[in-house]
Amino acid sequence: MKRSTARFLIGSALTIGGVVAYACFGGLTSSIHFYSGSWGYRDRDREHFVDFGRVPHADMVPRMSHEMARSGSIDYDARRGEYLAHVEHVKLVIARARNLEVAGRYAKSLEAFESVADTDALKSFVRDRREVLRGRSGRPAGSLAVYLRSRYILEFWPESSHDAAVRHLEAIKNDTALEANVAYALVGATASARRDLVNGYADVAARFPNHIRGQSAAIMVGINALSTGSKRPSSEVELQGKAALEQLLQEHPDTPFRYVALGWLGRWHYLQEDHESALEFYLQQIDASGDDAGRIKALASAAVVYERMGAASLHVESHLRQKVIAETAGLRFRFGPELHASFRKLSPDDIEALSKMLRTDAELLEAYLEFRIEETHLSRTAESDLREFASSAVRKLPNAGAGLLARIAQLNYNAGEYANAQEVARRVIRLSPHSLEGFRSRYVLASSLNKLGLADQGIAQYRKLLAHDLPDWLAHGTKEALAILHERQGDLVSAFQLYSELDYEQDMAFLADAKMTPHQLARARKSVPDGELHDILHFTLGMRYLRSDEYAKARREFLAVPAQTRAYGGLSKEEFDEIRVYAVELNEMTPIESVDDLASLDRAVRNARGSDAKAQALYDKAAYIYSHRNLLYYSPGLWRTNRSVLFDIYWSEDMNDGGDIAERDNHFDEHECLAHSMRICQKIIDKYPESEVRPQALYTGALSAWQVSDLNEVWRRRAAPLREQAVAWLDELAQEYPNHELAEDAAKYARAFKAEDHFRF
């Protein structure tokens, strides 16, 4: 065996089982900047924890765009949900069709039954309806109506109604076209013991050997006789069931129930531990299936037999064949876990055999790549090995289609081979531009262009992709990738619009309150329709102007929002009441009052003459901000009162680059009132050293610096210089102004601050 092949496939067997279950830490995943997916898991082999240039996975949980969902976690419940939704749809169609029957509109009812695909839970009823309605011409309408109603009651009404339905069926006379259907329905409605069911259906099969219901009855003989699952079945009833199935296939080789009969005969031989005979029946069943769902089930049966026979490579192949069909038909079945378990059992010889299969079968190779990429965790080394194997195999496969090439393009990108990824992706787009494979490849192309330093071209390709009718998972992933790329390119308005479409409220808040300039925020607000968010952005823009001392603009923005929004900062009255404990004065002041007060204090600073007057006016403003500091510059409706928690707990060091961190820190400097009061006091201390108010500035500045240093985790990470400054100012006040009324308190606080265990100079 070649070393590369062994490493590739053995590595598969070892790593496929390493699917990491995401621990529920209450993490935040519906965000980019406040993404906490790394709490439970980190792959240190990657440059970034999440690379939004990677093609998102079709099975990823909606709004959970972290790397784990992209390489290892499968939402099987969502797959099951699709199937259940289909069953409910069929039930709804049946109910509507029944209304048409009641109105005597049998042709329209038949159209409804013809329009729905067979569903396991309702297959027998739907098929029976089609048979009866197709042959309704020239028959007594009364007996047809009685049959349709009674059969419907037996299927969908409570058992308390069944006795009357049985009597009505038994009363149907002189309608030979319905005779077999009535007899068949009565067995299911009246027999309960297994032997009674077997004998009852056997009688129907004998009476109507050439009728479709007679053939169905023969199947029911086999099913009821063999459904016990007893090992090595040999009882009289079980042998009767086997004989009924064999007779049906012999007398009616083209029966529409051939698939079912082969499956149950395969089961009989499997229970006899005659695995070779069982496999023969299951392989025939694959060929006999009329739909993809049937082939998938037959393949699953064959896979079980291969496992019992010790043919591990064929066992894996059967499960991969299921995936080929499921990918084609969009079916969702839970065979992923079987594949995971199967790979762990491969021997070196099995690996070699499977490798040969993959290298000579394009469909099988595509299914394998889909499984490895979508449903297993791949380290960088495993990804590189997989790319090497797949690329070498494709070069020898003349029939490699768009789907397989799209996966090769994806692997090239994942392995960092961006030029190759771009080349293969363009080839797929030329072959199949409007298919899922083409969409996946355009995503690869956009991401590769960005990695090659051609961000504008990458953005254009993402935009082209969004112009198509994409599956939800791909549209979602494309918007994520495009939003973060717009943001990195400085187009924050476009990024904001995409975050709005994604419903990523935290990212919208970060852009609006921290990253955007007020001008950009005003532009973004214009793209938002009138309503709550539009008003909150008005309010937030007012806060942005208030923080930068642009009071006239702040006042204008605050007046542009409804009084309720202005009074409660964009929150409801109930939400606002919950935060009063942190900001009692907000119950007494409106933003307009804050604007007017600060504007008046600012005018006093500008109009002051002389250094003492100027220093006093500055200190009055600092003291006002210090005493009104609770949420004075806060936009609660924008952050939904969660700003502190988001930055303390959910801020992602993996996802945010240096620019994000700088914008976050600038935002904290602008947002925190204590930082404002500290800076004003710093100005007084430095610029007006002889002013009478300088001691107060030293004291208030020191308290502001100390308190802001412990305000939250972001400030705590910046605490050391702030605390040094606070102690230095207090020492200066106590030493240079020993007779000042604040000197004693300054000395006391300086000692207390120095004594705190966590304080370090």
C-alpha positions in Angstrom: 0.0 0.0 0.0 1.3 3.5 -0.8 2.2 5.4 2.3 0.0 8.5 1.3 -3.1 6.3 0.8 -2.5 4.5 4.1 -2.0 7.7 6.0 -5.0 9.3 4.3 -7.5 6.4 5.0 -6.1 5.2 8.3 -6.2 8.8 9.4 -9.8 8.8 8.4 -10.5 5.8 10.6 -8.8 7.4 13.5 -10.2 10.9 13.3 -13.7 10.3 12.1 -14.7 9.3 15.5 -13.4 12.6 16.9 -16.5 14.5 16.3 -16.8 17.0 19.2 -20.1 17.5 20.9 -20.7 21.2 21.6 -21.1 21.7 25.3 -23.9 24.0 26.2 -22.3 26.9 28.1 -25.0 29.4 27.1 -22.6 30.5 24.4 -23.4 33.2 21.9 -23.1 32.1 18.2 -25.5 34.4 16.4 -22.8 37.1 16.2 -19.4 37.7 14.7 -17.7 40.0 17.2 -19.4 38.5 20.3 -18.9 34.9 19.3 -18.2 32.5 22.2 -18.0 29.2 20.3 -14.4 28.8 21.4 -15.5 28.2 25.0 -15.8 24.5 24.6 -13.4 23.7 21.9 -10.4 25.1 20.0 -8.3 23.7 17.2 -4.9 25.2 17.7 -3.9 23.9 14.3 -5.9 26.6 12.6 -4.9 30.2 12.0 -8.3 31.4 13.1 -11.0 29.6 15.0 -13.6 30.5 12.4 -12.7 31.2 8.8 -15.8 32.5 7.1 -14.1 32.0 3.7 -14.8 28.2 4.2 -17.9 27.0 2.5 -20.6 26.7 5.2 -22.1 23.3 5.7 -25.6 22.3 4.5 -26.2 20.6 7.8 -25.1 23.4 10.1 -27.6 24.5 12.7 -29.1 27.8 11.6 -27.4 30.8 13.2 -24.6 28.6 14.5 -21.7 29.5 12.2 -18.8 28.4 14.3 -16.1 26.0 13.1 -17.6 23.0 14.9 -20.8 23.2 12.9 -18.7 23.6 9.8 -16.6 20.5 10.5 -18.0 17.9 12.7 -21.5 18.5 14.2 -24.6 17.4 12.4 -28.1 18.5 13.1 -29.9 15.3 12.6 -33.0 16.6 14.3 -33.3 19.1 11.5 -33.2 16.3 8.9 -35.8 14.4 10.8 -37.9 17.5 10.9 -38.0 17.7 7.1 -39.4 14.2 6.9 -42.1 14.9 9.6 -43.0 18.1 7.8 -43.5 16.0 4.6 -45.8 13.6 6.4 -47.9 16.5 7.7 -48.1 17.9 4.2 -49.4 14.6 2.9 -52.0 14.5 5.7 -53.1 17.9 4.7 -53.5 16.9 1.1 -55.5 13.9 2.1 -57.8 16.0 4.2 -58.4 18.4 1.3 -59.0 15.4 -1.0 -61.5 14.0 1.4 -63.5 17.3 1.2 -63.5 16.9 -2.6 -64.8 13.4 -2.3 -67.7 14.5 0.0 -68.6 17.0 -2.7 -68.6 14.2 -5.3 -65.6 15.7 -7.1 -63.7 12.5 -7.5 -61.5 13.5 -10.4 -60.1 16.4 -8.4 -59.7 14.2 -5.4 -57.7 11.7 -7.6 -55.5 14.6 -8.8 -54.7 15.4 -5.2 -53.7 11.8 -4.4 -51.6 11.6 -7.6 -49.8 14.8 -6.5 -48.2 13.4 -3.3 -45.2 11.1 -3.1 -45.6 7.9 -1.2 -44.9 8.3 2.5 -44.2 5.2 4.6 -46.8 6.1 7.2 -49.6 6.6 4.7 -48.5 4.6 1.7 -51.1 1.9 1.9 -54.0 4.4 2.2 -52.8 6.6 -0.6 -52.3 3.7 -3.0 -55.7 2.2 -2.1 -57.3 5.6 -2.9 -55.6 5.8 -6.2 -56.7 2.3 -7.2 -60.3 2.9 -6.3 -60.6 6.4 -7.8 -58.9 5.4 -11.0 -61.5 2.6 -11.5 -64.6 4.5 -10.5 -66.2 4.9 -14.0 -69.4 3.1 -14.5 -69.8 2.0 -10.9 -72.6 2.6 -8.4 -71.8 6.0 -6.8 -73.4 5.0 -3.5 -71.1 2.1 -2.8 -68.1 4.1 -3.8 -69.0 6.9 -1.4 -69.6 4.4 1.4 -66.3 2.7 0.8 -64.3 6.0 0.7 -65.9 7.3 3.9 -65.5 4.0 5.8 -61.9 3.5 4.7 -61.1 7.1 5.7 -62.7 6.6 9.2 -60.7 3.4 9.7 -57.4 5.3 8.9 -57.9 8.6 10.7 -60.8 8.5 13.1 -60.8 7.1 16.7 -61.4 3.4 17.3 -64.8 4.1 18.8 -66.0 4.9 15.2 -64.5 1.8 13.6 -67.4 -0.6 14.4 -69.9 1.4 12.3 -67.4 1.7 9.5 -66.9 -2.1 9.4 -70.6 -2.6 9.3 -70.9 -0.2 6.3 -68.1 -2.0 4.5 -69.7 -5.4 5.1 -73.0 -4.0 3.7 -71.5 -3.1 0.3 -73.0 -5.5 -2.2 -73.0 -5.9 -6.0 -69.9 -3.9 -6.7 -67.3 -6.4 -7.9 -64.8 -3.7 -8.6 -64.6 -2.9 -4.9 -64.9 -6.5 -3.6 -61.1 -7.0 -3.2 -60.6 -3.6 -1.6 -63.4 -4.2 0.9 -62.1 -7.7 1.8 -58.6 -6.3 2.3 -59.8 -3.4 4.5 -61.9 -5.7 6.6 -59.0 -8.0 7.5 -57.0 -5.0 8.9 -60.1 -3.7 10.7 -61.3 -6.9 12.3 -58.3 -9.2 12.9 -55.9 -8.5 15.8 -54.0 -11.7 16.6 -51.0 -12.5 14.3 -52.4 -15.8 13.1 -55.8 -14.2 12.3 -54.1 -11.5 10.2 -52.0 -14.1 8.4 -55.0 -16.3 7.6 -57.2 -13.4 6.7 -54.7 -11.9 4.3 -54.0 -15.4 2.9 -57.7 -15.8 2.1 -57.8 -12.4 0.3 -54.6 -13.4 -1.7 -56.2 -16.7 -2.7 -59.6 -15.2 -3.7 -58.1 -12.3 -5.7 -54.7 -13.6 -7.1 -54.6 -11.2 -10.0 -56.0 -8.1 -8.3 -53.5 -5.6 -6.9 -55.2 -6.0 -3.4 -54.6 -9.7 -3.6 -50.9 -9.2 -4.3 -50.8 -6.7 -1.4 -52.5 -9.3 0.8 -49.7 -11.8 -0.1 -47.2 -9.2 1.1 -49.2 -8.7 4.3 -49.1 -12.5 4.9 -45.3 -12.3 4.8 -44.9 -9.2 6.9 -47.2 -10.4 9.6 -45.7 -13.9 9.6 -42.1 -12.7 9.7 -42.3 -9.5 11.8 -41.5 -11.2 15.1 -37.8 -11.2 14.4 -37.3 -14.6 15.9 -33.9 -16.1 15.1 -33.9 -18.9 12.6 -37.7 -18.6 11.9 -39.2 -22.0 11.3 -42.7 -22.1 12.8 -45.7 -23.0 10.6 -46.8 -19.4 10.4 -43.3 -18.1 9.5 -43.0 -20.7 6.8 -46.4 -19.8 5.5 -45.3 -16.2 5.2 -42.1 -17.1 3.3 -44.1 -19.3 0.9 -46.6 -16.5 0.2 -43.8 -14.1 -0.7 -42.1 -16.7 -3.0 -45.3 -17.6 -4.7 -46.1 -13.9 -5.3 -42.7 -13.4 -7.0 -43.1 -16.6 -9.0 -46.6 -15.9 -10.3 -46.2 -12.1 -10.6 -42.6 -11.3 -11.2 -43.5 -7.7 -12.2 -45.7 -7.0 -9.2 -45.4 -3.5 -7.8 -44.7 -5.1 -4.5 -41.6 -6.9 -5.7 -39.3 -4.6 -3.7 -41.1 -5.3 -0.5 -41.2 -9.1 -1.1 -37.5 -9.2 -1.8 -36.7 -7.3 1.3 -38.7 -9.6 3.6 -37.2 -12.7 2.0 -33.8 -11.2 2.5 -34.8 -10.7 6.2 -35.9 -14.3 6.4 -32.5 -15.6 5.2 -30.7 -13.1 7.4 -32.4 -14.4 10.4 -31.4 -17.9 9.3 -27.8 -16.6 9.2 -27.7 -17.4 5.6 -25.9 -14.1 4.8 -25.0 -14.9 1.2 -28.7 -15.6 0.3 -29.8 -12.5 2.3 -27.3 -10.3 0.4 -28.6 -11.7 -2.9 -32.1 -10.6 -2.1 -31.0 -7.2 -0.9 -29.0 -6.5 -4.0 -32.0 -7.5 -6.1 -34.1 -5.2 -3.9 -31.8 -2.3 -4.8 -32.5 -2.9 -8.5 -36.2 -3.3 -7.9 -36.7 -0.1 -6.0 -38.8 2.5 -7.8 -37.4 5.5 -5.8 -34.3 6.7 -4.1 -35.8 6.2 -0.6 -36.2 2.5 -1.4 -32.7 2.1 -2.7 -31.3 3.8 0.4 -33.2 1.3 2.7 -32.0 -1.6 0.6 -28.5 -0.4 0.7 -28.8 -0.1 4.5 -29.9 -3.7 4.7 -27.0 -4.8 2.4 -24.6 -2.8 4.7 -25.7 -4.8 7.7 -25.1 -8.1 5.9 -21.7 -7.0 4.7 -20.8 -6.1 8.3 -21.9 -9.6 9.5 -19.9 -11.2 6.7 -16.8 -9.2 7.8 -16.6 -7.3 4.5 -15.9 -3.9 6.1 -15.0 -2.1 2.9 -18.2 -3.1 1.2 -20.1 -2.2 4.4 -18.7 1.4 4.1 -19.3 1.4 0.4 -23.0 0.6 0.9 -23.4 3.6 3.3 -21.6 5.8 0.9 -24.0 4.7 -1.9 -26.8 5.8 0.4 -25.2 9.2 0.5 -24.9 9.4 -3.2 -28.6 8.8 -3.5 -29.5 11.1 -0.7 -27.4 13.9 -2.1 -29.2 13.5 -5.5 -32.7 13.4 -4.1 -32.3 15.7 -1.2 -33.4 13.0 1.2 -32.4 13.1 4.8 -31.8 9.9 6.7 -29.7 9.1 9.7 -26.9 7.0 8.3 -24.1 9.3 9.3 -23.5 7.6 12.6 -23.1 4.2 10.9 -20.5 5.6 8.6 -18.6 7.0 11.6 -18.7 3.6 13.3 -17.8 1.8 10.1 -14.6 3.6 9.4 -13.2 2.8 12.9 -13.4 -0.9 12.0 -11.4 -0.8 8.8 -8.4 -3.1 8.6 -5.4 -2.2 6.4 -6.7 -4.6 3.8 -10.1 -3.0 4.0 -8.5 0.4 3.6 -6.7 -0.7 0.5 -9.9 -2.1 -1.0 -11.9 1.0 -0.2 -9.2 3.2 -1.7 -9.4 1.3 -5.0 -13.2 1.8 -5.1 -12.9 5.5 -4.4 -10.2 6.0 -7.1 -12.3 4.3 -9.8 -15.8 5.7 -9.0 -16.5 9.4 -9.3 -19.9 9.2 -7.5 -18.5 7.2 -4.6 -15.5 9.5 -4.3 -17.8 12.6 -4.2 -20.0 11.0 -1.5 -16.9 10.2 0.5 -15.6 13.7 0.2 -19.0 15.1 1.2 -19.0 12.9 4.3 -15.4 13.8 5.3 -15.9 17.6 4.8 -19.4 17.9 6.1 -19.6 15.4 8.9 -16.1 14.9 10.4 -13.5 17.1 12.1 -10.5 17.5 9.9 -7.2 18.8 11.3 -5.0 20.7 8.9 -2.9 17.6 8.2 -5.9 15.5 7.6 -7.3 18.1 5.3 -4.1 18.3 3.3 -4.0 14.5 3.0 -7.6 14.3 1.9 -6.9 17.0 -0.8 -3.9 15.1 -2.0 -5.8 11.8 -2.3 -8.8 13.4 -4.0 -6.8 15.4 -6.4 -4.8 12.4 -7.5 -7.9 10.3 -7.9 -9.7 13.0 -10.0 -6.9 13.2 -12.4 -7.6 9.6 -13.4 -11.4 9.9 -13.5 -12.5 11.1 -16.9 -16.1 11.4 -15.7 -15.5 13.7 -12.8 -18.6 16.0 -12.6 -19.3 19.4 -11.2 -20.1 18.0 -7.8 -16.8 16.2 -7.3 -14.8 19.2 -8.7 -16.6 21.5 -6.4 -15.4 19.5 -3.4 -11.9 19.6 -4.8 -12.1 23.3 -5.1 -13.4 23.5 -1.5 -10.5 21.2 -0.2 -8.0 23.4 -2.1 -9.3 26.5 -0.3 -9.3 24.7 3.1 -5.7 23.6 2.6 -4.6 27.1 1.7 -4.1 26.4 -2.0 -6.0 29.5 -3.0 -4.7 29.8 -6.6 -5.7 26.1 -7.3 -9.0 26.6 -5.5 -9.8 29.6 -7.8 -8.9 27.7 -10.9 -11.0 24.7 -10.1 -13.9 26.8 -8.9 -14.0 28.8 -12.1 -14.1 25.4 -14.0 -17.1 24.3 -12.0 -18.9 27.6 -12.6 -18.4 27.2 -16.3 -19.8 23.7 -16.2 -22.8 24.3 -13.9 -23.3 27.9 -12.9 -26.8 27.7 -11.5 -26.5 24.4 -9.6 -25.6 23.9 -5.9 -22.2 22.8 -7.0 -21.8 26.0 -9.0 -23.0 28.1 -6.0 -20.6 26.3 -3.7 -17.7 26.9 -6.1 -18.6 30.6 -6.5 -18.3 30.8 -2.7 -14.8 29.2 -3.0 -13.9 31.6 -5.8 -15.0 34.7 -3.7 -13.1 33.5 -0.7 -10.0 32.6 -2.7 -9.9 36.0 -4.4 -10.0 37.7 -1.0 -7.2 35.5 0.3 -5.1 36.4 -2.8 -5.5 40.1 -2.0 -8.3 40.8 -4.4 -11.0 41.7 -1.9 -13.0 43.9 -4.2 -13.3 41.0 -6.7 -14.2 38.6 -3.8 -17.0 41.0 -2.7 -18.3 41.1 -6.3 -18.4 37.3 -6.4 -20.2 37.0 -3.1 -22.7 39.6 -4.4 -23.3 37.6 -7.5 -23.9 34.5 -5.4 -26.6 36.4 -3.3 -28.4 37.3 -6.5 -29.4 33.6 -6.9 -32.1 31.7 -5.0 -29.8 30.0 -2.5 -30.6 27.4 0.1 -30.9 29.1 3.5 -27.6 27.7 4.9 -25.6 29.0 1.9 -27.3 32.4 1.9 -26.7 32.8 5.6 -23.0 31.8 5.3 -22.5 34.1 2.3 -23.9 37.1 4.2 -21.6 36.3 7.1 -18.6 36.2 4.9 -19.6 39.3 3.0 -20.4 41.2 6.1 -17.0 40.6 7.7 -15.3 41.4 4.4 -17.1 44.7 4.0 -16.2 45.5 7.5 -12.5 44.8 7.0 -12.6 46.9 3.9 -14.2 49.8 5.8 -17.6 49.7 4.2 -19.4 49.6 7.5 -22.8 50.7 6.1 -22.9 47.6 3.9 -21.7 45.4 6.7 -24.5 46.8 9.0 -27.1 46.1 6.4 -26.0 42.5 6.2 -25.9 42.1 9.9 -29.4 43.4 10.0 -30.5 40.8 7.4 -28.8 38.1 9.5 -30.5 39.4 12.6 -27.1 39.7 14.4 -28.2 42.4 16.9 -24.9 42.5 18.8 -22.9 43.2 15.7 -25.3 45.9 14.6 -24.9 47.5 18.1 -21.1 47.3 18.0 -21.0 48.9 14.5 -23.6 51.6 15.4 -22.1 52.5 18.8 -18.4 52.0 18.3 -17.1 51.4 14.8 -19.1 53.7 12.6 -18.6 57.4 12.4 -21.7 59.4 13.1 -22.0 60.1 9.4 -21.9 56.4 8.6 -24.5 55.7 11.3 -26.8 58.3 9.8 -26.4 56.6 6.4 -27.1 53.2 7.8 -30.2 54.5 9.6 -31.6 55.7 6.3 -31.6 52.1 5.0 -33.7 50.9 8.0 -37.5 51.2 7.6 -39.5 53.3 10.0 -40.0 51.4 13.3 -38.4 50.5 16.5 -34.9 50.0 15.2 -35.0 53.2 13.2 -35.9 55.1 16.3 -33.2 53.4 18.4 -30.6 54.3 15.8 -31.8 58.0 16.0 -31.3 57.8 19.7 -27.9 56.1 19.4 -26.7 58.8 17.0 -27.8 61.4 19.5 -25.7 59.6 22.1 -22.7 59.6 19.7 -23.0 63.3 19.3 -23.5 63.8 23.0 -20.3 62.0 23.8 -18.3 64.2 21.4 -19.8 67.4 22.8 -21.8 68.1 19.6 -24.8 69.2 21.6 -26.9 70.8 18.9 -26.7 67.7 16.7 -27.4 65.5 19.7 -30.5 67.5 20.6 -31.8 67.3 17.0 -31.4 63.5 16.9 -33.1 63.1 20.3 -36.1 65.2 19.2 -36.5 63.2 16.0 -37.5 60.1 18.0 -40.9 59.5 19.7 -41.2 60.6 23.3 -41.5 57.0 24.5 -38.3 56.0 22.8 -36.5 59.1 24.1 -37.8 58.6 27.7 -36.8 55.0 27.9 -33.8 54.9 25.6 -35.5 52.5 23.1 -36.6 50.1 25.8 -40.1 49.2 26.8 -41.3 50.7 30.1 -40.9 47.3 31.7 -37.4 46.8 30.5 -36.5 50.3 31.6 -37.8 49.8 35.1 -35.5 46.8 35.5 -32.4 49.0 35.1 -33.5 51.8 37.4 -31.6 50.2 40.2 -28.4 51.0 38.3 -29.5 54.5 37.2 -32.1 56.0 39.5 -31.6 59.5 38.0 -32.8 58.2 34.6 -36.3 58.2 36.0 -36.0 62.0 36.6 -34.0 63.2 33.6 -34.5 62.9 29.8 -31.7 63.0 27.3 -32.8 66.5 26.3 -32.2 67.7 29.8 -28.8 66.1 29.8 -28.0 67.8 26.5 -29.2 71.1 27.7 -27.2 70.9 31.0 -24.0 69.8 29.3 -24.4 72.4 26.6 -24.8 75.1 29.3 -21.7 73.8 31.1 -19.8 73.7 27.9 -20.8 77.3 27.1 -19.5 78.3 30.5 -16.2 76.8 29.7 -16.0 78.7 26.4 -17.1 82.0 27.9 -14.9 81.8 31.0 -12.2 84.5 31.2 -9.0 83.9 33.1 -7.4 80.6 34.1 -9.2 80.3 37.5 -12.6 80.8 35.8 -11.7 78.4 33.0 -10.5 75.8 35.5 -13.7 76.2 37.6 -16.0 75.9 34.6 -14.1 72.8 33.5 -14.4 71.3 36.9 -18.1 72.0 37.1 -18.6 70.0 33.9 -16.4 67.2 35.2 -18.3 67.1 38.5 -21.6 67.1 36.7 -20.6 64.1 34.5 -19.1 62.3 37.6 -22.3 62.7 39.6 -24.6 61.8 36.7 -22.4 59.0 35.5 -24.8 56.0 35.5 -25.7 55.4 31.9 -25.5 59.0 30.9 -24.0 58.1 27.6 -25.7 54.7 27.2 -28.1 53.6 24.4 -30.0 50.8 26.3 -32.4 49.9 23.5 -29.5 49.3 21.1 -27.7 46.9 23.5 -30.9 45.6 25.1 -29.2 46.3 28.4 -26.6 43.6 27.8 -23.6 45.7 26.8 -21.5 45.0 29.8 -22.2 41.2 29.7 -21.5 41.1 25.9 -18.1 42.8 26.3 -17.2 41.0 29.5 -18.1 37.5 28.5 -18.7 37.1 24.8 -16.2 39.4 23.2 -14.2 37.1 20.9 -10.4 37.4 20.9 -10.4 34.9 18.0 -12.8 36.8 15.7 -11.8 40.5 16.4 -8.7 41.9 14.8 -6.5 44.8 16.0 -8.8 47.3 14.4 -11.8 45.9 16.3 -9.9 46.0 19.6 -8.9 49.6 19.0 -12.5 50.6 18.2 -13.7 48.8 21.2 -11.3 50.6 23.5 -12.1 54.0 21.9 -15.8 53.2 22.4 -15.2 52.5 26.1 -13.3 55.8 26.4 -16.2 57.6 24.8 -19.0 55.7 26.5 -17.9 55.8 30.2 -18.7 59.0 32.0 -15.9 58.3 34.5 -13.4 58.4 31.6 -14.8 61.7 30.5 -14.6 63.2 34.0 -11.1 61.8 34.4 -9.9 63.4 31.2 -11.4 66.8 32.1 -9.7 66.6 35.5 -6.4 65.7 33.8 -6.7 68.8 31.7 -7.2 71.0 34.7 -4.3 69.4 36.5 -1.9 69.8 33.6 -3.1 73.1 32.2 -4.1 75.1 35.2 -1.5 74.1 38.0 -2.2 77.3 40.0 -5.9 77.2 40.0 -7.9 77.0 43.2 -9.9 74.1 41.9 -6.9 71.9 41.1 -7.1 69.9 44.4 -10.8 69.0 43.6 -9.6 68.0 40.1 -6.9 65.8 41.7 -9.5 64.1 44.0 -12.3 63.7 41.4 -9.8 62.6 38.7 -8.3 60.0 41.1 -11.7 58.6 42.1 -12.8 58.5 38.4 -9.6 56.6 37.4 -9.9 54.1 40.2 -13.6 53.4 39.7 -13.4 53.1 36.0 -10.5 50.6 36.3 -12.8 48.1 38.0 -16.0 48.9 36.0 -15.9 45.7 33.8 -13.5 43.2 32.4 -12.4 45.5 29.5 -11.4 48.2 31.9 -9.8 45.7 34.3 -7.4 44.6 31.6 -6.4 48.3 31.4 -6.4 48.8 35.1 -2.7 49.0 36.1 -1.9 52.5 34.7 -5.3 53.9 35.8 -4.7 52.7 39.4 -1.2 54.0 39.4 -2.5 57.4 38.2 -5.3 57.4 40.9 -2.8 56.8 43.7 -0.4 59.3 42.3 -3.0 62.0 42.2 -4.2 61.2 45.7 -0.6 61.3 47.0 -0.1 64.6 45.3 -3.2 66.1 46.8 -2.3 65.0 50.3 1.3 66.2 50.0 1.0 69.4 48.1 -2.3 70.6 49.7 -2.0 69.3 53.3 -4.4 71.9 54.6 -7.1 71.3 52.0 -10.4 69.9 53.2 -9.9 66.9 50.9 -6.3 66.1 51.9 -7.3 63.8 54.8 -9.7 61.8 52.6 -7.1 61.7 49.8 -4.5 60.2 52.1 -7.0 57.7 53.4 -8.0 56.5 50.0 -4.4 56.4 48.8 -3.6 54.0 51.6 -6.7 51.9 51.0 -6.0 51.6 47.3 -2.3 50.6 47.9 -3.4 48.0 50.4 -5.8 46.2 48.0 -4.4 42.7 47.3 -5.0 42.8 43.6 -3.4 46.3 43.2 0.1 46.2 41.6 2.2 49.1 40.7 
